[in-house]
Amino acid sequence: MSAPPPHTDRELDLSNAGRGVWLVKVPKYIANKWEKASGDIEVGKLKITKNPGAKAEVSLRLSEAVLALKEREEEEIPKAHRLDVTTVTRQMLGVFSHVTPASTSDAIVPETEKLYMEGRIVQKLECRPYADNCYMKLKLESIKRASVPQRQVQQLDRVVQNFKPVSDHKHNIEYAEKKKAEGKKMRDDKDAVLEMLFAAFEKHQYYNIRDLAKITRQPIVYLKEILNEVCNYNLKNPHRNMWELKPEYRHYKDDQKPAATATKVDDSDDD
């Protein structure tokens, strides 16, 4: 609920604060009938039967005017209902009303909004129908409507454009166009690839094949051919599956030896 617009202070009328009121819960089909009813017709009668030494019995009987408010193919609803009464003892519940003055008022002093406390809830009543044939039929129709699936299979006797499958999806088409625009990786001159490899191994001693392919941007098959000439492939831990320059291609001294840890190149953009 959104906050009310700013306005002047309003006082709460507590003249009816001591009045006891009932909080009544009715079935949805009764609430729908009462919403359709105009304000000048009787919607029902409440009957309270008090028996000595027993709890009072409360019943509700809908009026014929309300029962007549039925649309086409709408099921009949039960006319008689009982109300289960519960006394409110551990809660403080109240009923309030909000009166907004009409905007067309011609009064010299404009009326302000008014708040009233209509009473304190002393009893809760649950309106329940009697299990007669009318209610059982109403309940059966309600279960049937709830069991009808929201989506159903329909057999088409002609081609409908809305249901026609697409040959390819948009994201697949965009990906194919991107790959086509980038083209295949072209083989660079062997000397140029060796220069990139030697520059990389000056920074780190060990690399895996994916990192080297990312650095040189060469096809892996072609890159392996060059690596087999100038590098050794480690098969044992701690640098298993890593490439290292052969001793004859290492042009650094012991004190200039690069870090033995392998590098990891970000391949998040790698296809």
VENFENDA-V515232 format. One line per field, one symbol per residue. ss: DSSP state (h for helix, s for strand, l for the rest). phi: phi as a letter, one per 30 degrees, with the letter a starting at -180 (. if undefined). psi: psi as a letter, one per 30 degrees, with the letter a starting at -180 (. if undefined). Layout:
BEGIN
ss->???
phi->???
psi->???
END
This chain:
BEGIN
ss->lllllllllllssllllllssssssllhhhhhhhhhlllllllsssssslllllllsssssslhhhhllllllllllllssssssssllllllssssssllllllllllllllsssssssssssssssslllhhhhhhhhhhhhhhhlllllllllllllhhhllllllhhhhhhhhhhhhhlllllllhhhhhhhhhhhhllsllslhhhhhhhhlllhhhhhhhhhhhssslllllllllssslhhhllllhhhllsllllllllllll
phi->.dddddaddcccdcdcddddbcccccddddeddddddddccdclbcccccceibddccbbbddddddddbddidddcdccbcbdcbddbcbccbcbbbccdddcdcddcddcdbcbcdlcdcbcbcdbdddcddddddddddddddddddcbdbdccadcddcddcdaddddddddddddddiddddddeddddddddddddcbdbbcddddddddhceddddddddddcbccdcbdccdiccbededcdccdddcddddddcbcdcdcdd
psi->klkllkllkkkkjgfgffkklkjkkllefeeeeeefklfglkflkkkjkjkkglkkkklkjkleeeffiklkgklklkeklljkkkkjegljklklljkklkfgkgkejkllkkkkjflkkfkkkjkklkiaeeeeeeeeeeeeeffkkeklkkkkflkkefgklkflleeeeeeeeeeeeellkkklkeeeeeeeeeeeffeleklleeeeeeefhlkeeeeeeeefeflkjkfllghkglkkklefgjgllefgklkfklljkjgfgk.
END
